[in-house]
Amino acid sequence: MKAVIQRVTKASVTINEKTVASIQNGMLVLLGVEDEDTQEDIVWLSKKIVNLRIFNDENGVMNTSLIDTNGDAIVVSQFTLHASTKKGNRPSYLKASKPSVAIPLYKSFINRFQEELGKEIQTGEFGADMKVAIINDGPVTIIIDSKNKI
């Protein structure tokens, strides 16, 4: 499971010109699922993200987490995170899970993330053509792969 985490002052997701998610201070998480992902990946990654100390404390140092700041979050599915660009110029998405595998894992991740955070989060819509707008704060962008835990 791969995630791109962006600290934001504002983020939204629009589908067919309708805003389906919108937050102020918090994080946008782009999530890619592959067939090898398990509940262990979900537990590890969700805990890691909500506790990631990427928000400024009173001294302007990145020392507080999404939990500490009571920030909001949007999670958006993004199969292109598993793109392989080794050959040619057209990315291959063979490592990205098909919807029958990815959707249950994506939903499980959202549920676990909400449990870890202690409140509801917003999401995009799996498989939809989404327009994601952000104001990246910092900019702070972190990439995490659950296969690189150690």
KENUTOR-877497 format. One record per residue (C-alpha): residue number from 1; y negated, z negated, x; chain. Coordinates in Angstrom, 3 decimals. Each point is the difference from the previous one (the first is absolute). Example, Ala and Ser with C-alpha at 12.3 -4.5 7.8 and 13.67 -1.06 7.14 Angstrom:
{r 1, {4.500, -7.800, 12.300}, 'A'},
{r 2, {-3.440, 0.660, 1.370}, 'A'},
This chain:
{r 1, {0.000, 0.000, 0.000}, 'A'},
{r 2, {-3.350, 1.005, 1.417}, 'A'},
{r 3, {-3.391, -1.271, -1.046}, 'A'},
{r 4, {-3.542, 0.944, 0.870}, 'A'},
{r 5, {-2.274, -2.946, -0.751}, 'A'},
{r 6, {-3.731, 0.535, -0.287}, 'A'},
{r 7, {-2.525, -2.811, -0.358}, 'A'},
{r 8, {-2.462, 1.159, -2.627}, 'A'},
{r 9, {-3.236, -1.040, -1.648}, 'A'},
{r 10, {0.817, 2.392, -2.841}, 'A'},
{r 11, {3.004, 2.125, -0.981}, 'A'},
{r 12, {1.152, 1.907, -3.055}, 'A'},
{r 13, {2.752, 2.314, -1.187}, 'A'},
{r 14, {-0.723, 2.792, -2.461}, 'A'},
{r 15, {2.575, 2.145, -1.814}, 'A'},
{r 16, {-1.120, 2.932, -2.162}, 'A'},
{r 17, {-3.609, -1.211, 0.226}, 'A'},
{r 18, {0.963, -3.456, -1.332}, 'A'},
{r 19, {-0.364, -3.061, 2.240}, 'A'},
{r 20, {3.320, -1.901, -0.062}, 'A'},
{r 21, {-0.792, -2.570, 2.707}, 'A'},
{r 22, {-3.203, -1.376, 1.463}, 'A'},
{r 23, {-0.765, -2.956, 2.284}, 'A'},
{r 24, {-2.827, -1.403, 2.055}, 'A'},
{r 25, {0.777, -2.076, 3.123}, 'A'},
{r 26, {3.641, 0.106, 1.024}, 'A'},
{r 27, {2.501, 2.546, 1.219}, 'A'},
{r 28, {1.470, 3.337, -0.850}, 'A'},
{r 29, {3.677, 0.347, 0.913}, 'A'},
{r 30, {1.576, 3.449, 0.280}, 'A'},
{r 31, {3.781, -0.478, -0.173}, 'A'},
{r 32, {2.726, 2.414, 1.114}, 'A'},
{r 33, {3.653, -0.610, -0.895}, 'A'},
{r 34, {3.083, 1.395, 1.716}, 'A'},
{r 35, {3.692, -0.165, -0.994}, 'A'},
{r 36, {0.825, -2.623, 2.643}, 'A'},
{r 37, {-2.463, -2.513, -1.470}, 'A'},
{r 38, {1.430, -3.188, -1.513}, 'A'},
{r 39, {-1.149, -3.192, -1.705}, 'A'},
{r 40, {-0.261, -1.498, 3.481}, 'A'},
{r 41, {-2.643, 2.605, 0.885}, 'A'},
{r 42, {-1.867, -0.763, -3.218}, 'A'},
{r 43, {-0.012, -3.755, 0.585}, 'A'},
{r 44, {-1.063, 0.313, 3.640}, 'A'},
{r 45, {-2.686, 2.632, -0.574}, 'A'},
{r 46, {-1.623, -1.596, -3.049}, 'A'},
{r 47, {-0.196, -3.381, 1.729}, 'A'},
{r 48, {-1.379, 1.600, 3.161}, 'A'},
{r 49, {-2.723, 1.889, -1.891}, 'A'},
{r 50, {-1.320, -2.835, -2.186}, 'A'},
{r 51, {-0.139, -2.298, 3.047}, 'A'},
{r 52, {-1.503, 2.573, 2.381}, 'A'},
{r 53, {-3.175, -1.544, 1.432}, 'A'},
{r 54, {-2.341, 2.986, -0.185}, 'A'},
{r 55, {-2.910, -1.548, -1.915}, 'A'},
{r 56, {-2.971, -1.669, 1.672}, 'A'},
{r 57, {-0.371, -3.764, -0.009}, 'A'},
{r 58, {-3.360, -1.824, -0.063}, 'A'},
{r 59, {-0.482, 0.911, 3.687}, 'A'},
{r 60, {0.543, 3.717, -0.545}, 'A'},
{r 61, {3.445, -0.086, 1.639}, 'A'},
{r 62, {2.999, 1.707, -1.646}, 'A'},
{r 63, {1.856, -3.220, -0.690}, 'A'},
{r 64, {0.666, -0.151, -3.743}, 'A'},
{r 65, {2.536, 1.695, -2.250}, 'A'},
{r 66, {-0.063, 1.563, -3.441}, 'A'},
{r 67, {1.338, -3.308, -1.350}, 'A'},
{r 68, {-2.709, -2.002, 1.802}, 'A'},
{r 69, {-2.788, 2.218, -1.337}, 'A'},
{r 70, {1.487, 0.301, -3.508}, 'A'},
{r 71, {-0.494, 3.739, 0.451}, 'A'},
{r 72, {1.306, 2.716, -2.268}, 'A'},
{r 73, {2.447, 2.772, 0.829}, 'A'},
{r 74, {1.062, 3.449, -1.080}, 'A'},
{r 75, {3.436, 1.331, 0.977}, 'A'},
{r 76, {0.500, 3.769, -0.067}, 'A'},
{r 77, {3.282, 1.813, 0.632}, 'A'},
{r 78, {-0.257, 2.621, 2.734}, 'A'},
{r 79, {3.104, 1.928, 1.048}, 'A'},
{r 80, {-1.972, 1.920, 2.641}, 'A'},
{r 81, {0.058, -3.090, 2.242}, 'A'},
{r 82, {3.544, 1.072, 0.910}, 'A'},
{r 83, {-1.023, 3.502, 1.053}, 'A'},
{r 84, {1.651, 1.383, 3.110}, 'A'},
{r 85, {-2.198, 2.315, 2.031}, 'A'},
{r 86, {2.381, 0.602, 2.919}, 'A'},
{r 87, {0.653, 3.656, -0.799}, 'A'},
{r 88, {-2.585, 2.580, -0.955}, 'A'},
{r 89, {-3.142, -0.657, -1.956}, 'A'},
{r 90, {1.440, -0.702, -3.426}, 'A'},
{r 91, {0.990, -3.671, -0.368}, 'A'},
{r 92, {3.520, -0.851, -1.135}, 'A'},
{r 93, {0.433, -2.772, -2.537}, 'A'},
{r 94, {3.785, -0.391, 0.269}, 'A'},
{r 95, {-0.263, -3.710, 0.894}, 'A'},
{r 96, {-2.018, -0.793, -3.127}, 'A'},
{r 97, {2.144, -1.298, -2.849}, 'A'},
{r 98, {0.519, 1.980, -3.180}, 'A'},
{r 99, {-1.525, -1.601, -3.117}, 'A'},
{r 100, {3.365, -1.390, -1.173}, 'A'},
{r 101, {0.080, -2.224, 3.109}, 'A'},
{r 102, {-3.712, -0.390, 0.694}, 'A'},
{r 103, {-1.244, -1.062, -3.437}, 'A'},
{r 104, {2.172, -3.143, -0.295}, 'A'},
{r 105, {-0.878, -1.014, 3.579}, 'A'},
{r 106, {-3.705, 0.691, -0.599}, 'A'},
{r 107, {0.027, -2.102, -3.179}, 'A'},
{r 108, {1.915, -2.762, 1.765}, 'A'},
{r 109, {-2.573, 0.007, 2.798}, 'A'},
{r 110, {-2.843, -0.316, -2.527}, 'A'},
{r 111, {1.716, -2.935, -1.718}, 'A'},
{r 112, {0.663, -1.765, 3.308}, 'A'},
{r 113, {-3.545, 0.670, 1.240}, 'A'},
{r 114, {-1.418, -1.567, -3.185}, 'A'},
{r 115, {2.266, -3.038, 0.444}, 'A'},
{r 116, {-1.120, -0.422, 3.623}, 'A'},
{r 117, {-3.673, 0.458, -0.907}, 'A'},
{r 118, {0.192, -2.211, -3.071}, 'A'},
{r 119, {-1.761, 2.437, -2.295}, 'A'},
{r 120, {0.284, 3.475, -1.480}, 'A'},
{r 121, {-0.914, 3.047, 2.009}, 'A'},
{r 122, {-0.936, 3.496, -1.074}, 'A'},
{r 123, {1.961, 3.151, 0.735}, 'A'},
{r 124, {-0.090, 3.738, -0.077}, 'A'},
{r 125, {2.619, 1.970, -1.929}, 'A'},
{r 126, {3.146, 1.025, 1.840}, 'A'},
{r 127, {0.187, 3.776, 0.444}, 'A'},
{r 128, {-3.389, 0.705, -1.538}, 'A'},
{r 129, {-2.716, 2.109, 1.598}, 'A'},
{r 130, {-2.378, -2.833, 0.820}, 'A'},
{r 131, {-3.520, -0.012, 1.345}, 'A'},
{r 132, {-0.432, -3.104, 2.143}, 'A'},
{r 133, {-3.534, -1.041, 0.874}, 'A'},
{r 134, {-0.722, -2.745, 2.511}, 'A'},
{r 135, {-2.745, -1.580, 1.969}, 'A'},
{r 136, {1.929, -1.167, 3.044}, 'A'},
{r 137, {-1.542, -3.239, 1.268}, 'A'},
{r 138, {-0.265, -0.107, 3.766}, 'A'},
{r 139, {1.712, 2.432, 0.029}, 'A'},
{r 140, {3.222, -1.978, 0.044}, 'A'},
{r 141, {3.210, 1.994, -0.397}, 'A'},
{r 142, {3.419, -1.414, 0.928}, 'A'},
{r 143, {3.328, 1.844, -0.026}, 'A'},
{r 144, {3.193, -2.024, -0.463}, 'A'},
{r 145, {3.595, 1.238, 0.023}, 'A'},
{r 146, {2.613, -2.482, -1.243}, 'A'},
{r 147, {2.494, 1.591, 2.392}, 'A'},
{r 148, {-2.082, -1.363, 2.912}, 'A'},
{r 149, {0.261, -3.703, -0.882}, 'A'},
{r 150, {1.104, -1.091, 3.430}, 'A'},
